[in-house]
Amino acid sequence: MEYYAVMKPLYLMFIYLSSGDQHNRYINNSRDKSKENFTGISGWNGFDFEIINELVEEGLLELSDSKKTLTMNKRAMEIAREILKKVNIQGVDRLLEQREYHEEYINYISKLEYDAR
């Protein structure tokens, strides 16, 4: 699907830039924003459901059962960051610098992730 091939990187970039950090509140202290309980970034805007569904099927996004929360996982964050590094848009470098700590989250393997392997 050509449309999807073009829209996928755009959606990943937009979701990445417009979302906020999400931490699993049931692991450790809910107020403790550590690498151990980091799950991805989350946000939700009026996107094309076909594209969202494809990204979910690829395992890059998770959509809550209520369809109110869209979460981008570490793999998708890594792809989005790589795409953003390649585009020539004023201000992207600064935005990536502000979220440089995501590199640590992306590369960190929590106990739950390790056990799931």
Biotite code that builds the C-alpha atoms (Angstrom):
import biotite.structure as struc

atoms = struc.array([
    struc.Atom([0.000, 0.000, 0.000], chain_id="A", res_id=1, res_name="MET", atom_name="CA", element="C"),
    struc.Atom([1.799, 3.102, -1.260], chain_id="A", res_id=2, res_name="GLU", atom_name="CA", element="C"),
    struc.Atom([-0.291, 5.441, 0.857], chain_id="A", res_id=3, res_name="TYR", atom_name="CA", element="C"),
    struc.Atom([0.719, 3.587, 4.015], chain_id="A", res_id=4, res_name="TYR", atom_name="CA", element="C"),
    struc.Atom([4.393, 3.584, 3.032], chain_id="A", res_id=5, res_name="ALA", atom_name="CA", element="C"),
    struc.Atom([4.296, 7.379, 2.738], chain_id="A", res_id=6, res_name="VAL", atom_name="CA", element="C"),
    struc.Atom([2.094, 7.999, 5.777], chain_id="A", res_id=7, res_name="MET", atom_name="CA", element="C"),
    struc.Atom([3.865, 5.635, 8.206], chain_id="A", res_id=8, res_name="LYS", atom_name="CA", element="C"),
    struc.Atom([6.977, 7.790, 8.782], chain_id="A", res_id=9, res_name="PRO", atom_name="CA", element="C"),
    struc.Atom([4.879, 10.953, 8.946], chain_id="A", res_id=10, res_name="LEU", atom_name="CA", element="C"),
    struc.Atom([2.563, 9.456, 11.559], chain_id="A", res_id=11, res_name="TYR", atom_name="CA", element="C"),
    struc.Atom([5.455, 8.086, 13.606], chain_id="A", res_id=12, res_name="LEU", atom_name="CA", element="C"),
    struc.Atom([7.147, 11.492, 13.593], chain_id="A", res_id=13, res_name="MET", atom_name="CA", element="C"),
    struc.Atom([3.962, 13.340, 14.509], chain_id="A", res_id=14, res_name="PHE", atom_name="CA", element="C"),
    struc.Atom([2.919, 10.915, 17.239], chain_id="A", res_id=15, res_name="ILE", atom_name="CA", element="C"),
    struc.Atom([6.422, 10.991, 18.685], chain_id="A", res_id=16, res_name="TYR", atom_name="CA", element="C"),
    struc.Atom([6.595, 14.766, 18.766], chain_id="A", res_id=17, res_name="LEU", atom_name="CA", element="C"),
    struc.Atom([3.059, 15.332, 20.072], chain_id="A", res_id=18, res_name="SER", atom_name="CA", element="C"),
    struc.Atom([2.999, 12.706, 22.816], chain_id="A", res_id=19, res_name="SER", atom_name="CA", element="C"),
    struc.Atom([4.165, 12.611, 26.411], chain_id="A", res_id=20, res_name="GLY", atom_name="CA", element="C"),
    struc.Atom([6.065, 10.049, 28.464], chain_id="A", res_id=21, res_name="ASP", atom_name="CA", element="C"),
    struc.Atom([4.048, 7.194, 29.917], chain_id="A", res_id=22, res_name="GLN", atom_name="CA", element="C"),
    struc.Atom([5.101, 5.134, 32.914], chain_id="A", res_id=23, res_name="HIS", atom_name="CA", element="C"),
    struc.Atom([3.497, 1.968, 34.259], chain_id="A", res_id=24, res_name="ASN", atom_name="CA", element="C"),
    struc.Atom([1.934, 3.144, 37.484], chain_id="A", res_id=25, res_name="ARG", atom_name="CA", element="C"),
    struc.Atom([1.680, -0.389, 38.885], chain_id="A", res_id=26, res_name="TYR", atom_name="CA", element="C"),
    struc.Atom([5.427, -0.968, 38.897], chain_id="A", res_id=27, res_name="ILE", atom_name="CA", element="C"),
    struc.Atom([7.297, 0.561, 41.834], chain_id="A", res_id=28, res_name="ASN", atom_name="CA", element="C"),
    struc.Atom([6.138, 3.969, 42.930], chain_id="A", res_id=29, res_name="ASN", atom_name="CA", element="C"),
    struc.Atom([3.657, 5.504, 40.476], chain_id="A", res_id=30, res_name="SER", atom_name="CA", element="C"),
    struc.Atom([5.402, 8.838, 40.898], chain_id="A", res_id=31, res_name="ARG", atom_name="CA", element="C"),
    struc.Atom([8.808, 7.325, 40.201], chain_id="A", res_id=32, res_name="ASP", atom_name="CA", element="C"),
    struc.Atom([9.564, 8.052, 36.560], chain_id="A", res_id=33, res_name="LYS", atom_name="CA", element="C"),
    struc.Atom([12.318, 5.523, 36.114], chain_id="A", res_id=34, res_name="SER", atom_name="CA", element="C"),
    struc.Atom([13.535, 3.459, 33.198], chain_id="A", res_id=35, res_name="LYS", atom_name="CA", element="C"),
    struc.Atom([12.118, 0.383, 34.916], chain_id="A", res_id=36, res_name="GLU", atom_name="CA", element="C"),
    struc.Atom([8.510, 1.503, 34.604], chain_id="A", res_id=37, res_name="ASN", atom_name="CA", element="C"),
    struc.Atom([8.769, 3.481, 31.346], chain_id="A", res_id=38, res_name="PHE", atom_name="CA", element="C"),
    struc.Atom([6.415, 1.986, 28.750], chain_id="A", res_id=39, res_name="THR", atom_name="CA", element="C"),
    struc.Atom([6.542, 4.465, 25.879], chain_id="A", res_id=40, res_name="GLY", atom_name="CA", element="C"),
    struc.Atom([4.912, 7.720, 24.976], chain_id="A", res_id=41, res_name="ILE", atom_name="CA", element="C"),
    struc.Atom([1.241, 8.278, 24.658], chain_id="A", res_id=42, res_name="SER", atom_name="CA", element="C"),
    struc.Atom([-1.132, 10.669, 23.028], chain_id="A", res_id=43, res_name="GLY", atom_name="CA", element="C"),
    struc.Atom([-4.142, 10.635, 20.782], chain_id="A", res_id=44, res_name="TRP", atom_name="CA", element="C"),
    struc.Atom([-5.244, 12.896, 17.987], chain_id="A", res_id=45, res_name="ASN", atom_name="CA", element="C"),
    struc.Atom([-7.615, 12.542, 15.037], chain_id="A", res_id=46, res_name="GLY", atom_name="CA", element="C"),
    struc.Atom([-5.587, 10.198, 12.853], chain_id="A", res_id=47, res_name="PHE", atom_name="CA", element="C"),
    struc.Atom([-6.649, 7.987, 9.952], chain_id="A", res_id=48, res_name="ASP", atom_name="CA", element="C"),
    struc.Atom([-7.744, 4.729, 11.612], chain_id="A", res_id=49, res_name="PHE", atom_name="CA", element="C"),
    struc.Atom([-6.448, 2.615, 8.715], chain_id="A", res_id=50, res_name="GLU", atom_name="CA", element="C"),
    struc.Atom([-2.934, 3.943, 9.291], chain_id="A", res_id=51, res_name="ILE", atom_name="CA", element="C"),
    struc.Atom([-3.242, 3.549, 13.059], chain_id="A", res_id=52, res_name="ILE", atom_name="CA", element="C"),
    struc.Atom([-4.515, -0.019, 12.638], chain_id="A", res_id=53, res_name="ASN", atom_name="CA", element="C"),
    struc.Atom([-1.574, -0.866, 10.352], chain_id="A", res_id=54, res_name="GLU", atom_name="CA", element="C"),
    struc.Atom([0.880, 0.573, 12.870], chain_id="A", res_id=55, res_name="LEU", atom_name="CA", element="C"),
    struc.Atom([-0.829, -1.441, 15.630], chain_id="A", res_id=56, res_name="VAL", atom_name="CA", element="C"),
    struc.Atom([-0.634, -4.612, 13.513], chain_id="A", res_id=57, res_name="GLU", atom_name="CA", element="C"),
    struc.Atom([3.075, -3.975, 12.960], chain_id="A", res_id=58, res_name="GLU", atom_name="CA", element="C"),
    struc.Atom([3.498, -3.811, 16.729], chain_id="A", res_id=59, res_name="GLY", atom_name="CA", element="C"),
    struc.Atom([4.628, -0.165, 16.709], chain_id="A", res_id=60, res_name="LEU", atom_name="CA", element="C"),
    struc.Atom([1.614, 1.292, 18.507], chain_id="A", res_id=61, res_name="LEU", atom_name="CA", element="C"),
    struc.Atom([-0.871, 0.055, 21.071], chain_id="A", res_id=62, res_name="GLU", atom_name="CA", element="C"),
    struc.Atom([-4.426, 1.317, 21.180], chain_id="A", res_id=63, res_name="LEU", atom_name="CA", element="C"),
    struc.Atom([-6.288, 0.949, 24.464], chain_id="A", res_id=64, res_name="SER", atom_name="CA", element="C"),
    struc.Atom([-9.489, -1.064, 24.535], chain_id="A", res_id=65, res_name="ASP", atom_name="CA", element="C"),
    struc.Atom([-11.426, 2.154, 25.045], chain_id="A", res_id=66, res_name="SER", atom_name="CA", element="C"),
    struc.Atom([-9.639, 3.654, 21.982], chain_id="A", res_id=67, res_name="LYS", atom_name="CA", element="C"),
    struc.Atom([-8.805, 6.698, 24.126], chain_id="A", res_id=68, res_name="LYS", atom_name="CA", element="C"),
    struc.Atom([-5.082, 6.100, 24.505], chain_id="A", res_id=69, res_name="THR", atom_name="CA", element="C"),
    struc.Atom([-2.536, 5.511, 21.788], chain_id="A", res_id=70, res_name="LEU", atom_name="CA", element="C"),
    struc.Atom([0.898, 4.403, 22.983], chain_id="A", res_id=71, res_name="THR", atom_name="CA", element="C"),
    struc.Atom([4.063, 4.354, 20.900], chain_id="A", res_id=72, res_name="MET", atom_name="CA", element="C"),
    struc.Atom([6.503, 1.697, 22.052], chain_id="A", res_id=73, res_name="ASN", atom_name="CA", element="C"),
    struc.Atom([10.293, 1.834, 22.178], chain_id="A", res_id=74, res_name="LYS", atom_name="CA", element="C"),
    struc.Atom([10.774, 0.339, 18.711], chain_id="A", res_id=75, res_name="ARG", atom_name="CA", element="C"),
    struc.Atom([8.479, 2.931, 17.145], chain_id="A", res_id=76, res_name="ALA", atom_name="CA", element="C"),
    struc.Atom([10.174, 5.713, 19.111], chain_id="A", res_id=77, res_name="MET", atom_name="CA", element="C"),
    struc.Atom([13.527, 4.594, 17.761], chain_id="A", res_id=78, res_name="GLU", atom_name="CA", element="C"),
    struc.Atom([12.191, 4.583, 14.174], chain_id="A", res_id=79, res_name="ILE", atom_name="CA", element="C"),
    struc.Atom([10.608, 8.014, 14.646], chain_id="A", res_id=80, res_name="ALA", atom_name="CA", element="C"),
    struc.Atom([13.844, 9.460, 16.041], chain_id="A", res_id=81, res_name="ARG", atom_name="CA", element="C"),
    struc.Atom([15.834, 8.068, 13.117], chain_id="A", res_id=82, res_name="GLU", atom_name="CA", element="C"),
    struc.Atom([13.373, 9.535, 10.612], chain_id="A", res_id=83, res_name="ILE", atom_name="CA", element="C"),
    struc.Atom([13.469, 12.903, 12.363], chain_id="A", res_id=84, res_name="LEU", atom_name="CA", element="C"),
    struc.Atom([17.268, 12.937, 12.250], chain_id="A", res_id=85, res_name="LYS", atom_name="CA", element="C"),
    struc.Atom([17.068, 12.659, 8.457], chain_id="A", res_id=86, res_name="LYS", atom_name="CA", element="C"),
    struc.Atom([14.486, 15.362, 7.730], chain_id="A", res_id=87, res_name="VAL", atom_name="CA", element="C"),
    struc.Atom([15.437, 18.938, 7.110], chain_id="A", res_id=88, res_name="ASN", atom_name="CA", element="C"),
    struc.Atom([12.926, 20.798, 9.261], chain_id="A", res_id=89, res_name="ILE", atom_name="CA", element="C"),
    struc.Atom([14.006, 23.791, 11.283], chain_id="A", res_id=90, res_name="GLN", atom_name="CA", element="C"),
    struc.Atom([13.921, 23.040, 15.003], chain_id="A", res_id=91, res_name="GLY", atom_name="CA", element="C"),
    struc.Atom([13.959, 19.231, 14.767], chain_id="A", res_id=92, res_name="VAL", atom_name="CA", element="C"),
    struc.Atom([17.503, 18.999, 16.123], chain_id="A", res_id=93, res_name="ASP", atom_name="CA", element="C"),
    struc.Atom([16.510, 20.991, 19.211], chain_id="A", res_id=94, res_name="ARG", atom_name="CA", element="C"),
    struc.Atom([13.406, 18.861, 19.805], chain_id="A", res_id=95, res_name="LEU", atom_name="CA", element="C"),
    struc.Atom([15.474, 15.696, 19.568], chain_id="A", res_id=96, res_name="LEU", atom_name="CA", element="C"),
    struc.Atom([18.001, 17.163, 21.997], chain_id="A", res_id=97, res_name="GLU", atom_name="CA", element="C"),
    struc.Atom([15.203, 17.912, 24.471], chain_id="A", res_id=98, res_name="GLN", atom_name="CA", element="C"),
    struc.Atom([14.185, 14.262, 24.310], chain_id="A", res_id=99, res_name="ARG", atom_name="CA", element="C"),
    struc.Atom([17.685, 12.822, 24.183], chain_id="A", res_id=100, res_name="GLU", atom_name="CA", element="C"),
    struc.Atom([16.945, 10.892, 27.371], chain_id="A", res_id=101, res_name="TYR", atom_name="CA", element="C"),
    struc.Atom([14.576, 8.726, 25.305], chain_id="A", res_id=102, res_name="HIS", atom_name="CA", element="C"),
    struc.Atom([17.677, 7.027, 23.860], chain_id="A", res_id=103, res_name="GLU", atom_name="CA", element="C"),
    struc.Atom([18.340, 5.641, 27.337], chain_id="A", res_id=104, res_name="GLU", atom_name="CA", element="C"),
    struc.Atom([14.731, 4.442, 27.646], chain_id="A", res_id=105, res_name="TYR", atom_name="CA", element="C"),
    struc.Atom([14.788, 2.870, 24.194], chain_id="A", res_id=106, res_name="ILE", atom_name="CA", element="C"),
    struc.Atom([17.946, 0.881, 24.960], chain_id="A", res_id=107, res_name="ASN", atom_name="CA", element="C"),
    struc.Atom([17.018, -0.088, 28.514], chain_id="A", res_id=108, res_name="TYR", atom_name="CA", element="C"),
    struc.Atom([15.612, -3.603, 29.024], chain_id="A", res_id=109, res_name="ILE", atom_name="CA", element="C"),
    struc.Atom([13.375, -3.774, 32.083], chain_id="A", res_id=110, res_name="SER", atom_name="CA", element="C"),
    struc.Atom([12.903, -6.952, 34.114], chain_id="A", res_id=111, res_name="LYS", atom_name="CA", element="C"),
    struc.Atom([9.449, -7.417, 32.576], chain_id="A", res_id=112, res_name="LEU", atom_name="CA", element="C"),
    struc.Atom([10.850, -7.095, 29.049], chain_id="A", res_id=113, res_name="GLU", atom_name="CA", element="C"),
    struc.Atom([13.722, -9.450, 29.894], chain_id="A", res_id=114, res_name="TYR", atom_name="CA", element="C"),
    struc.Atom([11.351, -12.035, 31.378], chain_id="A", res_id=115, res_name="ASP", atom_name="CA", element="C"),
    struc.Atom([9.065, -11.814, 28.327], chain_id="A", res_id=116, res_name="ALA", atom_name="CA", element="C"),
    struc.Atom([11.918, -12.912, 26.018], chain_id="A", res_id=117, res_name="ARG", atom_name="CA", element="C"),
])
